[in-house]
Amino acid sequence: MTKGDFHMMLVIIFGLVTILAALGIYRSLKKVNVLAIAFAGATFLVFGWFTVMTIIYSGYPTAH
C-alpha cells in the first residue's frame, strides 16, 4: 500500500464518520439530548476538519 492509497482511504473513512456525526447531531436535536449533541458536534467538527485538510493536502480520492 502506497502513501497515496492510504490517504485516499483516510479521506473516505473520515468523510463517512463526518456524515454519521451530522446524522447524530440531527437525531440528538430531535430528542433534545444535550450530551449527545455535544459529543456528535465535537466529532463532526474534528473529523470534518480532518476530512477537509486531508483533501487539501492529499487530493480527492479517484476511482481506479
RODRENNU-516778 format. One record per residue: residue number from 1; residue in one letter; chain; z, y, x of N, C-alpha, C in turn. Coordinates in nm, 4 decimals. Layout:
<nodes>
@nr=NUM, rest=A, kette=A, nw=Z, nv=Y, nu=X, caw=Z, cav=Y, cau=X, cw=Z, cv=Y, cu=X;
...
</nodes>
This chain:
<nodes>
@nr=1, rest=M, kette=A, nw=0.0000, nv=-0.1179, nu=0.0855, caw=0.0000, cav=0.0000, cau=0.0000, cw=0.0000, cv=0.1238, cu=0.0898;
@nr=2, rest=T, kette=A, nw=-0.0946, nv=0.2096, nu=0.0635, caw=-0.1046, cav=0.3312, cau=0.1436, cw=-0.0160, cv=0.4405, cu=0.0857;
@nr=3, rest=K, kette=A, nw=-0.0024, nv=0.5462, nu=0.1608, caw=0.0799, cav=0.6597, cau=0.1170, cw=0.0232, cv=0.7227, cu=-0.0104;
@nr=4, rest=G, kette=A, nw=-0.1091, nv=0.7317, nu=-0.0202, caw=-0.1720, cav=0.7898, cau=-0.1388, cw=-0.1484, cv=0.7065, cu=-0.2634;
@nr=5, rest=D, kette=A, nw=-0.1533, nv=0.5719, nu=-0.2485, caw=-0.1272, cav=0.4847, cau=-0.3626, cw=0.0162, cv=0.5002, cu=-0.4109;
@nr=6, rest=F, kette=A, nw=0.1074, nv=0.5131, nu=-0.3162, caw=0.2485, cav=0.5294, cau=-0.3515, cw=0.2707, cv=0.6586, cu=-0.4300;
@nr=7, rest=H, kette=A, nw=0.2060, nv=0.7684, nu=-0.3876, caw=0.2219, cav=0.8956, cau=-0.4571, cw=0.1583, cv=0.8916, cu=-0.5961;
@nr=8, rest=M, kette=A, nw=0.0470, nv=0.8185, nu=-0.6097, caw=-0.0141, cav=0.8053, cau=-0.7416, cw=0.0785, cv=0.7309, cu=-0.8370;
@nr=9, rest=M, kette=A, nw=0.1442, nv=0.6276, nu=-0.7850, caw=0.2391, cav=0.5534, cau=-0.8670, cw=0.3575, cv=0.6421, cu=-0.9062;
@nr=10, rest=L, kette=A, nw=0.4032, nv=0.7238, nu=-0.8115, caw=0.5145, cav=0.8138, cau=-0.8404, cw=0.4802, cv=0.9134, cu=-0.9513;
@nr=11, rest=V, kette=A, nw=0.3613, nv=0.9703, nu=-0.9475, caw=0.3206, cav=1.0668, cau=-1.0494, cw=0.3225, cv=1.0014, cu=-1.1873;
@nr=12, rest=I, kette=A, nw=0.2726, nv=0.8800, nu=-1.1962, caw=0.2679, cav=0.8113, cau=-1.3253, cw=0.4086, cv=0.7802, cu=-1.3748;
@nr=13, rest=I, kette=A, nw=0.4946, nv=0.7294, nu=-1.2879, caw=0.6312, cav=0.6954, cau=-1.3287, cw=0.7091, cv=0.8210, cu=-1.3658;
@nr=14, rest=F, kette=A, nw=0.7013, nv=0.9241, nu=-1.2828, caw=0.7718, cav=1.0492, cau=-1.3135, cw=0.7213, cv=1.1098, cu=-1.4442;
@nr=15, rest=G, kette=A, nw=0.5912, nv=1.1037, nu=-1.4665, caw=0.5348, cav=1.1559, cau=-1.5904, cw=0.5858, cv=1.0813, cu=-1.7129;
@nr=16, rest=L, kette=A, nw=0.5926, nv=0.9488, nu=-1.7039, caw=0.6437, cav=0.8693, cau=-1.8159, cw=0.7906, cv=0.8994, cu=-1.8440;
@nr=17, rest=V, kette=A, nw=0.8704, nv=0.9126, nu=-1.7387, caw=1.0119, cav=0.9460, cau=-1.7573, cw=1.0264, cv=1.0841, cu=-1.8205;
@nr=18, rest=T, kette=A, nw=0.9427, nv=1.1796, nu=-1.7796, caw=0.9461, cav=1.3145, cau=-1.8359, cw=0.9120, cv=1.3119, cu=-1.9849;
@nr=19, rest=I, kette=A, nw=0.8104, nv=1.2352, nu=-2.0217, caw=0.7725, cav=1.2237, cau=-2.1634, cw=0.8849, cv=1.1599, cu=-2.2444;
@nr=20, rest=L, kette=A, nw=0.9453, nv=1.0543, nu=-2.1913, caw=1.0564, cav=0.9895, cau=-2.2621, cw=1.1771, cv=1.0826, cu=-2.2745;
@nr=21, rest=A, kette=A, nw=1.2017, nv=1.1645, nu=-2.1737, caw=1.3117, cav=1.2609, cau=-2.1808, cw=1.2843, cv=1.3661, cu=-2.2881;
@nr=22, rest=A, kette=A, nw=1.1582, nv=1.4088, nu=-2.3002, caw=1.1233, cav=1.5057, cau=-2.4048, cw=1.1455, cv=1.4441, cu=-2.5432;
@nr=23, rest=L, kette=A, nw=1.1090, nv=1.3184, nu=-2.5587, caw=1.1351, cav=1.2500, cau=-2.6858, cw=1.2851, cv=1.2367, cu=-2.7114;
@nr=24, rest=G, kette=A, nw=1.3614, nv=1.2139, nu=-2.6044, caw=1.5068, cav=1.2061, cau=-2.6171, cw=1.5676, cv=1.3388, cu=-2.6599;
@nr=25, rest=I, kette=A, nw=1.5149, nv=1.4489, nu=-2.6086, caw=1.5631, cav=1.5810, cau=-2.6495, cw=1.5369, cv=1.6015, cu=-2.7984;
@nr=26, rest=Y, kette=A, nw=1.4165, nv=1.5688, nu=-2.8414, caw=1.3810, cav=1.5851, cau=-2.9822, cw=1.4721, cv=1.5012, cu=-3.0719;
@nr=27, rest=R, kette=A, nw=1.4926, nv=1.3772, nu=-3.0339, caw=1.5767, cav=1.2879, cau=-3.1146, cw=1.7219, cv=1.3363, cu=-3.1165;
@nr=28, rest=S, kette=A, nw=1.7704, nv=1.3844, nu=-3.0027, caw=1.9074, cav=1.4344, cau=-2.9947, cw=1.9252, cv=1.5615, cu=-3.0759;
@nr=29, rest=L, kette=A, nw=1.8234, nv=1.6466, nu=-3.0778, caw=1.8312, cav=1.7687, cau=-3.1588, cw=1.8377, cv=1.7345, cu=-3.3079;
@nr=30, rest=K, kette=A, nw=1.7642, nv=1.6317, nu=-3.3487, caw=1.7673, cav=1.5909, cau=-3.4895, cw=1.9057, cv=1.5407, cu=-3.5300;
@nr=31, rest=K, kette=A, nw=1.9739, nv=1.4707, nu=-3.4385, caw=2.1060, cav=1.4149, cau=-3.4680, cw=2.2192, cv=1.5076, cu=-3.4247;
@nr=32, rest=V, kette=A, nw=2.1879, nv=1.6204, nu=-3.3636, caw=2.2828, cav=1.7207, cau=-3.3140, cw=2.3877, cv=1.6551, cu=-3.2238;
@nr=33, rest=N, kette=A, nw=2.3400, nv=1.5834, nu=-3.1235, caw=2.4256, cav=1.5195, cau=-3.0249, cw=2.4186, cv=1.6024, cu=-2.8966;
@nr=34, rest=V, kette=A, nw=2.5228, nv=1.6816, nu=-2.8742, caw=2.5210, cav=1.7800, cau=-2.7659, cw=2.5150, cv=1.7140, cu=-2.6282;
@nr=35, rest=L, kette=A, nw=2.5917, nv=1.6083, nu=-2.6079, caw=2.5919, cav=1.5415, cau=-2.4777, cw=2.4547, cv=1.4811, cu=-2.4472;
@nr=36, rest=A, kette=A, nw=2.3930, nv=1.4201, nu=-2.5459, caw=2.2600, cav=1.3624, cau=-2.5269, cw=2.1566, cv=1.4712, cu=-2.5010;
@nr=37, rest=I, kette=A, nw=2.1702, nv=1.5859, nu=-2.5671, caw=2.0793, cav=1.6977, cau=-2.5421, cw=2.0923, cv=1.7442, cu=-2.3974;
@nr=38, rest=A, kette=A, nw=2.2160, nv=1.7523, nu=-2.3479, caw=2.2389, cav=1.7976, cau=-2.2105, cw=2.1783, cv=1.7002, cu=-2.1093;
@nr=39, rest=F, kette=A, nw=2.2026, nv=1.5705, nu=-2.1268, caw=2.1505, cav=1.4728, cau=-2.0313, cw=1.9992, cv=1.4594, cu=-2.0398;
@nr=40, rest=A, kette=A, nw=1.9456, nv=1.4587, nu=-2.1596, caw=1.7998, cav=1.4498, cau=-2.1743, cw=1.7336, cv=1.5765, cu=-2.1214;
@nr=41, rest=G, kette=A, nw=1.7960, nv=1.6911, nu=-2.1435, caw=1.7424, cav=1.8167, cau=-2.0916, cw=1.7428, cv=1.8198, cu=-1.9394;
@nr=42, rest=A, kette=A, nw=1.8527, nv=1.7734, nu=-1.8791, caw=1.8600, cav=1.7683, cau=-1.7332, cw=1.7552, cv=1.6713, cu=-1.6772;
@nr=43, rest=T, kette=A, nw=1.7395, nv=1.5571, nu=-1.7429, caw=1.6397, cav=1.4595, cau=-1.6997, cw=1.4997, cv=1.5182, cu=-1.7106;
@nr=44, rest=F, kette=A, nw=1.4732, nv=1.5861, nu=-1.8213, caw=1.3420, cav=1.6477, cau=-1.8423, cw=1.3124, cv=1.7515, cu=-1.7339;
@nr=45, rest=L, kette=A, nw=1.4103, nv=1.8347, nu=-1.7027, caw=1.3891, cav=1.9388, cau=-1.6022, cw=1.3685, cv=1.8794, cu=-1.4631;
@nr=46, rest=V, kette=A, nw=1.4524, nv=1.7851, nu=-1.4253, caw=1.4443, cav=1.7290, cau=-1.2899, cw=1.3168, cv=1.6476, cu=-1.2719;
@nr=47, rest=F, kette=A, nw=1.2914, nv=1.5531, nu=-1.3614, caw=1.1740, cav=1.4685, cau=-1.3450, cw=1.0447, cv=1.5455, cu=-1.3741;
@nr=48, rest=G, kette=A, nw=1.0510, nv=1.6438, nu=-1.4626, caw=0.9352, cav=1.7288, cau=-1.4854, cw=0.8993, cv=1.8066, cu=-1.3603;
@nr=49, rest=W, kette=A, nw=1.0008, nv=1.8580, nu=-1.2923, caw=0.9772, cav=1.9304, cau=-1.1669, cw=0.9210, cv=1.8368, cu=-1.0602;
@nr=50, rest=F, kette=A, nw=0.9772, nv=1.7158, nu=-1.0502, caw=0.9241, cav=1.6179, cau=-0.9544, cw=0.7786, cv=1.5860, cu=-0.9849;
@nr=51, rest=T, kette=A, nw=0.7447, nv=1.5735, nu=-1.1126, caw=0.6076, cav=1.5418, cau=-1.1516, cw=0.5132, cv=1.6537, cu=-1.1103;
@nr=52, rest=V, kette=A, nw=0.5492, nv=1.7761, nu=-1.1430, caw=0.4638, cav=1.8906, cau=-1.1097, cw=0.4469, cv=1.9034, cu=-0.9584;
@nr=53, rest=M, kette=A, nw=0.5550, nv=1.8919, nu=-0.8840, caw=0.5463, cav=1.9081, cau=-0.7391, cw=0.4697, cv=1.7932, cu=-0.6732;
@nr=54, rest=T, kette=A, nw=0.4825, nv=1.6716, nu=-0.7266, caw=0.4076, cav=1.5596, cau=-0.6708, cw=0.2589, cv=1.5775, cu=-0.6972;
@nr=55, rest=I, kette=A, nw=0.2237, nv=1.6282, nu=-0.8155, caw=0.0825, cav=1.6541, cau=-0.8456, cw=0.0283, cv=1.7638, cu=-0.7542;
@nr=56, rest=I, kette=A, nw=0.1069, nv=1.8690, nu=-0.7328, caw=0.0622, cav=1.9780, cau=-0.6452, cw=0.0484, cv=1.9291, cu=-0.5014;
@nr=57, rest=Y, kette=A, nw=0.1453, nv=1.8500, nu=-0.4553, caw=0.1453, cav=1.8057, cau=-0.3158, cw=0.0429, cv=1.6948, cu=-0.2906;
@nr=58, rest=S, kette=A, nw=0.0328, nv=1.5962, nu=-0.3821, caw=-0.0491, cav=1.4779, cau=-0.3561, cw=-0.1750, cv=1.4705, cu=-0.4405;
@nr=59, rest=G, kette=A, nw=-0.1872, nv=1.5528, nu=-0.5412, caw=-0.3036, cav=1.5465, cau=-0.6273, cw=-0.2820, cv=1.4568, cu=-0.7476;
@nr=60, rest=Y, kette=A, nw=-0.3683, nv=1.4728, nu=-0.8434, caw=-0.3612, cav=1.3944, cau=-0.9670, cw=-0.4143, cv=1.2533, cu=-0.9409;
@nr=61, rest=P, kette=A, nw=-0.3497, nv=1.1481, nu=-0.9989, caw=-0.3984, cav=1.0128, cau=-0.9743, cw=-0.5383, cv=0.9911, cu=-1.0331;
@nr=62, rest=T, kette=A, nw=-0.6221, nv=0.9253, nu=-0.9573, caw=-0.7591, cav=0.8996, cau=-1.0010, cw=-0.7735, cv=0.7545, cu=-1.0458;
@nr=63, rest=A, kette=A, nw=-0.8666, nv=0.7296, nu=-1.1352, caw=-0.8963, cav=0.5929, cau=-1.1784, cw=-0.9865, cv=0.5282, cu=-1.0736;
@nr=64, rest=H, kette=A, nw=-0.9621, nv=0.4029, nu=-1.0464, caw=-1.0425, cav=0.3326, cau=-0.9451, cw=-1.1544, cv=0.2589, cu=-1.0087;
</nodes>
